[in-house]
Amino acid sequence: MEDALAHSFHALVAGGGVFYLAIGAVVGLVFGIIPGLGGPTALALLIPLTFGMDTTSAMFLAGGIMGGVPFGGSVTAILLNTPGTAPNAATVFDGYPMTLQGRAGAALGAAGAASAIGGLFGVILLLLALPIAREVILFFAPPEFFMLAVLGLSAIAVSTEGKLLRGLIAAGLGLMIAFVGYDDVGSGTRFTYGVDYLWDGVPLVPTLIGLFAVAQIVSLYLSGGAITKNPEEVEVSRVGEGVRAVFREWPTVLRGSSIGAAIGAIPGVGGTVAAFLAYSVTVQISDEPETFGKGNIKGVIAPEASNNAREGGALIPTLAFGIPGSAEMAVFLGLLVLHGMQPGPAVLLNHMDVVTSLILSLAFASVFASVMCLLVARQLARITLIDVNYLVAIILPVALVGAYALNSSMYDVIVAVIFGVIGYLMIRFDYPRLPLVIAMFLGSVMEVNFRQSLMISRGDWTTFFSRPVSLILFLLIVLSLCVPAIRYGIRKFREGKEQEA
Amino acid sequence: MELMRKLTRAGGALAVAVATLAVPAAAQDWPSGNIDLIIPSSPGGGFDTYGRILGKVLGEQLGVQIVPKNISGGAGMRGAQAAYNARPDGQTFATFNVPGIIQPIVLGEETGYDIDKIDWLGAMAFNQYIVVVAADSPYNTIADLKAAGEPVSFSAYGSSGIAANRILCNEVEIECQIISGYPGNNDALLGVVRGDAVASVTPINTATAFNTAGDLKGLLLMTDRDVADFPDTEKADSAGYPALASLGLIRAFGLPPGVDPEVSAAFEAAFMKALEAEELQQWAADTDSQLDPMNGDELKALIDSQTELLTRYKDVLAQSN
């Protein structure tokens, strides 16, 4: 292992690795920033370019992309209320309110520093977990996946504070959309109404583009002016403040990174859940939960740390079992195979140098991408001072082209437009949009694993509670649903006492 | 006179030129620029990997760029439809998910393509199946499984996987329960290792790649070939189930109907030549990827025998899970 590390480090410094890493990180940043384009697209475009490269260089390039994308995606989430990639959706909760308050620089700084530290942490965890990865993964079967998905859904309860009913309505809509398309368990299609396009369900990314990018830009256009309403209050030079906040709030960073790396390592749940869980846990254990959603910097730090840590975690099942932990990893798996590596336990034995190159490049890419972005964060933050009339002309076409670029499908653009209208109506009538996305994303994970669990146990539903990990997850769900109620009760009780006094 | 002769000559030359233009010089002119390759799955999977490596080698040999286009969905049906309706000018070819595209036809569903009209170029590989159980399973042969005395659970991925598991159970007469819904073949195998299911019918190459740590045990190779990683496992023929050997995933390639026969022949020759390329052989050896080069006619015959087997089990396939 030390040999492999030394070899990779040599390749990074002397063998041109830095060059590929830098290119990868820049590509990753750009693809992360543009809604619709994300890690999977960037990696898929890159596959043919790596044919002629040696494997180590290809790993540096891929690692650069995977390290750069998560932070790129947070930039638009913070500045425009539009997550660049699905896992950045949790960042908008507090990132965008900070922008509205003129603290965009601080939010970007916090996101950048949290990404870098989260990425490093994920990599360290990956190194530590490699020897026991197999055993950990075997602990998770369909009942556990089901419980994890429900835990993710319970994040809705946190993300809708004050608007619970509306949040549940949005989530219900999301669940209904989630069940459209091919039924993986029963093998048939549902709710497709004879439309071929719906066979694979309503695609998540065009939906996100519509709900966030299109809806947001329409809403901004109609309200006019600039995103930040009081330009004189804007202090875009507070990037340093954000970075310092990350070091001050180190427990939040560690918590976010741990959740990200752990959830990322469990195949079948995905990074979007990780970011939401990191956020909701942070809110729940905070002393002042009411400040979240109104520009609390911890609300940016937790999901961003989780996002970058997730990549390290997601590599574990990808390498050890050939099971991709995310869409990005699925494409990455194809890249590995093209370069003559069959993922499986053997990769860890036979290709340790490649694995360490990848780990190193992931670590450096997180830091590199963040530092680079922090340098331009001031300029990026100025976007919020631009007259919205100009922004519309740029963002709307880019968003729709992004929707098209994914599969070269015009239908995807239509989906983005339809959800743009839905999203605008939701803004207009004050319905939260994130519960819809969470439910849409988790609905099928939850359903498939619920049905699988019951098939495996032959209809015995106690399977969800008789397995230790599943039971622990169930207790966590109960806890996460009860905490807000208990907190509310305590507050009422205290207020009552104060009044008496 | 001189002028007249010149004119005649010019006219003759013109006539020749026009004639040359009029004859469809398709085969000489092919390929006339970049060629699109429709891949019926998202990037990263088996069909994608095979398609891209072929595209690279073929493109280098022809001196053009082969541009992969992933059109995923409906177990390969959407890609097949796009390929079927592509312009038949020899500038678009596709990889087809067989038996994914046969199954809906057998079940009498509306597909939007006619398999008999696809102009088959050939196939890269024919991945047959194997029945596996966990390494510590009490079952050692397919006969043990048959004699289990209770329904045996099988993990399966995708509609082709469910079909393969069902056909095995019916052919061998095992009472089985299919656990479906896994997001990939490796996930279904992991399900066997962690005890979700007792057994699984999975492509041999998937089992080989997954089994580097010896988590799995082979019970029946649904092929007559020797498989180095499962040397002692019984084969379809000797176990008395020869029909099972015609089942498998075919990495098939074809052109939309209506391509000029000369162009089609030139394309098929180029395809077969690419399959012999050293780079492709090297890739297959490095990655343990199977290569069974097959020309258009051989592929057609294999597709026919698969269709026959699937048709025989039409009722079994139509069951919902």
Interface residues (C-beta under 8 A of the other chain):
Chain A: P40 L43 A44 I47 P48 F51 R134 I137 L138 A141 P142 Y182 D184 V185 G186 S187 G188 T189 D196 W199 D200 P267 G268 F321 G322 I323 P324 A330 V331 F332 L333 G334 V337 L338 G340 M341 Q342 P343 G344 P345 A346 N407 S408 V448 N449 R451 Q452 M455 I456 R458
Chain B: S42 P43 G44 G45 D48 T49 R52 I53 K56 P68 K69 N70 I71 S72 G73 G74 A75 M77 R78 Q81 G112 S153 G158 S159 I162 Q177 I179 S180 G181 Y182 P183 G184 N186 D187 L190 G191 V193 R194 G195 D196 A197 A209 F210 N211 T212 A213 W283 D286 T287 D288 S289 S320 N321
